[in-house]
Amino acid sequence: MPEFGLVHYNYLGTFEEFLNFAANSGFRCTELLGRDIWNLKDGEAFADAVKRATQIRDQLKSRGMRASAVAPGNDFLVVGEEAMAAQIERMKQFVELAGIIGTDILRIDGGWAKPEVPEDRQLYIDLISEGISRCCPFVGAAGMRMALDNHGLVTNDADLQVEIMERVNSPVIGANVDTMNYRWAGHDLDTVRRFYDTIAPWVIHTHFKDGHGSRADYVGTALGDGEVPLKYAAESFKAAGYKGPWLVEYEGKGDVDREEGFRRGLQWLQANI
């Protein structure tokens, strides 16, 4: 049976309220954000994050749920060895936290464009490939994999994602696909479909999200209410052998409240997956 979950993002309420909503609505897994576990912004100690990871593991288990992935919030688009080494250390720490929580997938970012890193496709590929390659030994030793997301304006291109993964050349690396993000980045729907087919053999985790338009014109919707070819994506992934979790992400505003948006997403998955 397919496993349906949701991303802990864009939900109004406490973490415990989110878990209660998810479990009571019929979801069985969730992707957790790094900040759910470790408050790095306020300089929280790693020991406190370890305690919280243990608590989260127990909270999920008591609700019949599990973590499908943890998102460390890494950024490999950095300048200099010191900055890259800090990102690798962050990944090592999140491998430990993810292991406590009980997931084997780290949903990673490539990195974020910034003034100190020249806007150059090949440089982006070089830096992201280096960061991932340096993480592969310890991620693989922990029995985990990394899912490179199509997020932001750097890795929102399936051709670039695949070039990175082929260069890294490790069973430890795969892809997370957010079904809306290729369209959000400005690609037309024919290109979006091609991207789904291109990335399908690499997919190890998913975010199913819908909407209309791109960039400043983007409007999120419940699954099935937007322009994204969700059924095409699902069939492409299944044809390539995908058997992982199917997660709802919802960014709609206004007519549909967040909880209803997630519920309708689950209904769409149940009817179409």
GIVEN-V742040 format. One record per pair of residues at least 12 apart in sequence whose C-alpha atoms are under 10 Angstrom apart, sorted by the first residue. I is the first residue (numbers start at 1). J is the second residue. Records with the same first field share a line. If there is no record, write none. Layout:
# GIVEN-V742040
I = J / J
This chain:
# GIVEN-V742040
1 = 243 / 273
2 = 243 / 244 / 245 / 246 / 269 / 270 / 273
3 = 27 / 28 / 29 / 68 / 243 / 244 / 245 / 246 / 247 / 269 / 270 / 273
4 = 26 / 27 / 28 / 29 / 30 / 68 / 244 / 245 / 246 / 247 / 248 / 265 / 266 / 269 / 270 / 273
5 = 22 / 23 / 26 / 27 / 28 / 29 / 30 / 31 / 65 / 66 / 67 / 68 / 206 / 207 / 208 / 245 / 246 / 247 / 248 / 249 / 262 / 265 / 266 / 269
6 = 22 / 27 / 28 / 29 / 30 / 31 / 32 / 67 / 68 / 206 / 207 / 208 / 245 / 246 / 247 / 248 / 249 / 250 / 262 / 263 / 265 / 266
7 = 22 / 29 / 30 / 31 / 32 / 33 / 67 / 68 / 69 / 206 / 207 / 208 / 247 / 248 / 249 / 250 / 262
8 = 22 / 30 / 31 / 32 / 33 / 36 / 248 / 249 / 250
9 = 31 / 32 / 33 / 249 / 250 / 251
10 = 249 / 250 / 251 / 252 / 258 / 259
11 = 249 / 250 / 251 / 257 / 258 / 259 / 262
12 = 257 / 258 / 259
15 = 36 / 56
16 = 56 / 59 / 60
18 = 259
19 = 56 / 59 / 60 / 63 / 65
20 = 59 / 60 / 63
21 = 259 / 262 / 263
22 = 63 / 65 / 259 / 262 / 263
23 = 60 / 62 / 63 / 64 / 65
24 = 63
25 = 259 / 260 / 262 / 263 / 266
26 = 64 / 65 / 263 / 266 / 267
27 = 64 / 65 / 66 / 247 / 248 / 262 / 263 / 266
28 = 60 / 63 / 64 / 65 / 66 / 67 / 68 / 245 / 247
29 = 60 / 64 / 65 / 66 / 67 / 68 / 69 / 245 / 246 / 247
30 = 60 / 65 / 66 / 67 / 68 / 69 / 70 / 245 / 246 / 247 / 248
31 = 66 / 67 / 68 / 69 / 70 / 71 / 103 / 105 / 106 / 107 / 205 / 206 / 207 / 247 / 248 / 249
32 = 56 / 67 / 68 / 69 / 70 / 71 / 72 / 98 / 101 / 106 / 107
33 = 69 / 70 / 71 / 72 / 73 / 107
34 = 49 / 70 / 71 / 72 / 73 / 74 / 94 / 97 / 98 / 106 / 107
35 = 49 / 70 / 71 / 72 / 73
36 = 49 / 52 / 53 / 56 / 70 / 71
37 = 49 / 50 / 51 / 52 / 53 / 54 / 55 / 56 / 70 / 71 / 72 / 94 / 97 / 98 / 101
38 = 50 / 51 / 52 / 53 / 72 / 94 / 97
46 = 93 / 94 / 97
49 = 93 / 94 / 97
50 = 93 / 94 / 96 / 97 / 98 / 100 / 101
51 = 97 / 100
52 = 97 / 100 / 101
53 = 96 / 97 / 98 / 99 / 100 / 101 / 102
54 = 97 / 98 / 99 / 100 / 101 / 102
55 = 100 / 101
56 = 100 / 101 / 102
57 = 98 / 99 / 100 / 101 / 102 / 103
58 = 101
59 = 101
60 = 101 / 102
61 = 101 / 102
66 = 101 / 102 / 103
67 = 98 / 101 / 102 / 103 / 104 / 105
68 = 98 / 101 / 102 / 103 / 104 / 105 / 106 / 107 / 205 / 206 / 244 / 245 / 246 / 247
69 = 98 / 101 / 102 / 103 / 104 / 105 / 106 / 107 / 108 / 145 / 146 / 147 / 205 / 245
70 = 94 / 95 / 97 / 98 / 99 / 101 / 102 / 103 / 104 / 105 / 106 / 107 / 108 / 146
71 = 91 / 94 / 98 / 105 / 106 / 107 / 108 / 109 / 146 / 147 / 149
72 = 87 / 90 / 91 / 92 / 93 / 94 / 95 / 97 / 98 / 106 / 107 / 108 / 109
73 = 87 / 90 / 91 / 94 / 106 / 107 / 108 / 109 / 110 / 111
74 = 86 / 87 / 88 / 90 / 91 / 94 / 107 / 108 / 109 / 110 / 111 / 112 / 131
75 = 87 / 88 / 90 / 108 / 109 / 110 / 111 / 112 / 113 / 127 / 128 / 131
76 = 88 / 108 / 109 / 110 / 111 / 112 / 124 / 125 / 126 / 127 / 128 / 129 / 130 / 131 / 132
77 = 109 / 110 / 111 / 112 / 113 / 114 / 116 / 117 / 118 / 123 / 124 / 125 / 126 / 127 / 128 / 130 / 131 / 154
78 = 111 / 112 / 113 / 114 / 116 / 117 / 124 / 127 / 128 / 131
79 = 116 / 117 / 127
84 = 127 / 130 / 131 / 134
85 = 131 / 134
87 = 131 / 135
88 = 131 / 132 / 134 / 135
89 = 135
91 = 106 / 108 / 131 / 132 / 134 / 135 / 138 / 139
92 = 135 / 138 / 139
94 = 106 / 139
95 = 135 / 138 / 139 / 140 / 142 / 143 / 144 / 145
96 = 139 / 142
98 = 142 / 144
99 = 142 / 143 / 144
103 = 143 / 144 / 145
104 = 139 / 140 / 142 / 143 / 144 / 145 / 146
105 = 139 / 143 / 144 / 145 / 146 / 147 / 172 / 173 / 174 / 176 / 204 / 205
106 = 139 / 144 / 145 / 146 / 147 / 148 / 173 / 176 / 205
107 = 145 / 146 / 147 / 148 / 149 / 174 / 175 / 176 / 204 / 205 / 206
108 = 132 / 145 / 146 / 147 / 148 / 149 / 150 / 151 / 173 / 174 / 175 / 176
109 = 128 / 132 / 146 / 147 / 148 / 149 / 150 / 151 / 152 / 154 / 155 / 176
110 = 124 / 125 / 127 / 128 / 129 / 131 / 132 / 148 / 149 / 150 / 151 / 152 / 154 / 155 / 156 / 161 / 164
111 = 124 / 127 / 128 / 131 / 149 / 151 / 152 / 153 / 154 / 155
112 = 124 / 151 / 152 / 153 / 154 / 155
113 = 152 / 153 / 154
119 = 154
120 = 154
121 = 154 / 155 / 160
122 = 160
124 = 154 / 155 / 160 / 164
125 = 154 / 155 / 160 / 161 / 163 / 164 / 165 / 167
126 = 164 / 167
127 = 164
128 = 148 / 155 / 161 / 164 / 165 / 168
129 = 161 / 163 / 164 / 165 / 166 / 167 / 168 / 169
130 = 164 / 167 / 168
131 = 168
132 = 146 / 148 / 164 / 165 / 168 / 170 / 172 / 173
133 = 164 / 165 / 167 / 168 / 169 / 170 / 172 / 173
134 = 168
135 = 172 / 173
136 = 168 / 169 / 170 / 171 / 172 / 173
137 = 170 / 172
138 = 172
139 = 172 / 173
140 = 170 / 171 / 172 / 173
141 = 172
143 = 172
144 = 171 / 172 / 173
145 = 170 / 171 / 172 / 173 / 174 / 175 / 204
146 = 171 / 172 / 173 / 174 / 175 / 176 / 204 / 205
147 = 165 / 172 / 173 / 174 / 175 / 176 / 177 / 202 / 203 / 204 / 205 / 206
148 = 161 / 162 / 164 / 165 / 173 / 174 / 175 / 176 / 177 / 202 / 203 / 204 / 205
149 = 161 / 174 / 175 / 176 / 177 / 178 / 181 / 203 / 205 / 206 / 207
150 = 175 / 176 / 177 / 178 / 179 / 180 / 181 / 182 / 185
151 = 176 / 177 / 178 / 180 / 181 / 182 / 184 / 185
152 = 181 / 182 / 184 / 185
153 = 181 / 182 / 184 / 185 / 186 / 215
154 = 185
155 = 181 / 182 / 185
156 = 177 / 178 / 181 / 182 / 183 / 184 / 185 / 186 / 187 / 195
157 = 181 / 182 / 183 / 185 / 187 / 191 / 192 / 195 / 199
158 = 175 / 177 / 182 / 191 / 192 / 194 / 195 / 196 / 197 / 198 / 199 / 200
159 = 194 / 195 / 198 / 199
161 = 174 / 175 / 176 / 195 / 198 / 199 / 202
162 = 174 / 175 / 198 / 199 / 201 / 202
165 = 202
171 = 202
173 = 202 / 203 / 204
174 = 199 / 200 / 201 / 202 / 203 / 204 / 205
175 = 199 / 200 / 201 / 202 / 203 / 204 / 205 / 206
176 = 199 / 200 / 202 / 203 / 204 / 205 / 206 / 207
177 = 195 / 196 / 199 / 200 / 202 / 203 / 204 / 205 / 206 / 207 / 208 / 209 / 233 / 237
178 = 196 / 205 / 206 / 207 / 208 / 209 / 210 / 247 / 248 / 249
179 = 192 / 193 / 195 / 196 / 206 / 207 / 208 / 209 / 210 / 211 / 228 / 229 / 230 / 233 / 234 / 249
180 = 192 / 207 / 208 / 209 / 210 / 211 / 212 / 213 / 214 / 218 / 220 / 226 / 227 / 228 / 229 / 230 / 249
181 = 207 / 208 / 209 / 210 / 211 / 214 / 215 / 228
182 = 195 / 196 / 214 / 228
183 = 210 / 211 / 212 / 213 / 214 / 215 / 218 / 227 / 228
184 = 210 / 211 / 212 / 213 / 214 / 215 / 216 / 217 / 218 / 219 / 220 / 228
185 = 213 / 214 / 215 / 216 / 218
186 = 213 / 214 / 215 / 218
187 = 213 / 214
188 = 213 / 214
189 = 227 / 228 / 229
190 = 229
192 = 228 / 229 / 232 / 233
193 = 228 / 229 / 230 / 232 / 233 / 236
194 = 233 / 236
195 = 233
196 = 229 / 230 / 232 / 233 / 234 / 235 / 236 / 237
197 = 232 / 233 / 235 / 236 / 237 / 239 / 240
198 = 236 / 237
199 = 236 / 237 / 240
200 = 233 / 234 / 235 / 236 / 237 / 238 / 239 / 240 / 241 / 242
201 = 236 / 237 / 238 / 239 / 240 / 241 / 242
202 = 237 / 240 / 241 / 242
203 = 237 / 238 / 240 / 241 / 242 / 243 / 244
204 = 237 / 241 / 242 / 243 / 244 / 245
205 = 242 / 243 / 244 / 245 / 246 / 247
206 = 234 / 237 / 242 / 244 / 245 / 246 / 247 / 248 / 249
207 = 245 / 246 / 247 / 248 / 249 / 250
208 = 222 / 223 / 228 / 230 / 233 / 234 / 246 / 247 / 248 / 249 / 250 / 265 / 266 / 268 / 269
209 = 221 / 222 / 223 / 224 / 226 / 228 / 230 / 247 / 248 / 249 / 250 / 251 / 252 / 265
210 = 222 / 223 / 224 / 225 / 226 / 227 / 228 / 229 / 230 / 248 / 249 / 250 / 251 / 252 / 265
211 = 223 / 224 / 225 / 226 / 227 / 228 / 250 / 251 / 252
212 = 225 / 226 / 227 / 228
213 = 226 / 227 / 228
218 = 251 / 252
219 = 251 / 252 / 253
220 = 249 / 250 / 251 / 252 / 253 / 254 / 261
221 = 249 / 250 / 251 / 252 / 253 / 254 / 255 / 256 / 261 / 265
222 = 248 / 249 / 250 / 251 / 252 / 253 / 256 / 257 / 258 / 260 / 261 / 262 / 263 / 264 / 265 / 266 / 268
223 = 248 / 249 / 250 / 252 / 261 / 262 / 263 / 264 / 265 / 266 / 267 / 268 / 269
224 = 264 / 265 / 267 / 268 / 269
225 = 264 / 265
230 = 268 / 269 / 272
231 = 268 / 269 / 272 / 273
234 = 246 / 269 / 272 / 273
235 = 272 / 273
238 = 273
246 = 266 / 269 / 273
247 = 262 / 265 / 266 / 269
248 = 261 / 262 / 263 / 264 / 265 / 266 / 268 / 269
249 = 261 / 262 / 265 / 266
250 = 262 / 263 / 264 / 265
